Amino acid sequence: MKFTVLVDVRLRAGIADPAGATIERALPALGYDGVSGVGVGKTVRFTIEAVDLASARSQVDDLCSSFLTNPVIEDAVVTVTEDDGAG
């Protein structure tokens, strides 16, 4: 079976986010007031083949901890869904 995977990687709470801070400081000058808590992360999308959802999730969790994230400073929110074959 094929599964579509979305991994949203974000810095852990308490870790400095200079890119997010720069964006947040620039927004008022661009006319966007009231925006706060800006964080910059990365998103990784891919398709994986596995026998079932649990196996796909396990493989993705292993990928996150060994390659896609730095577990010391980053957290990942993972979404795995069965690929419906469209697009």
Secondary structure, DSSP 4 states (H G I P E B T S, - for coil): -EEEEEEEEEEPTTS--HHHHHHHHHTGGGT-TT-------EEEEEEEE-SSHHHHHHHHHHHIIIII--TTTEEEEEEEEE--S--
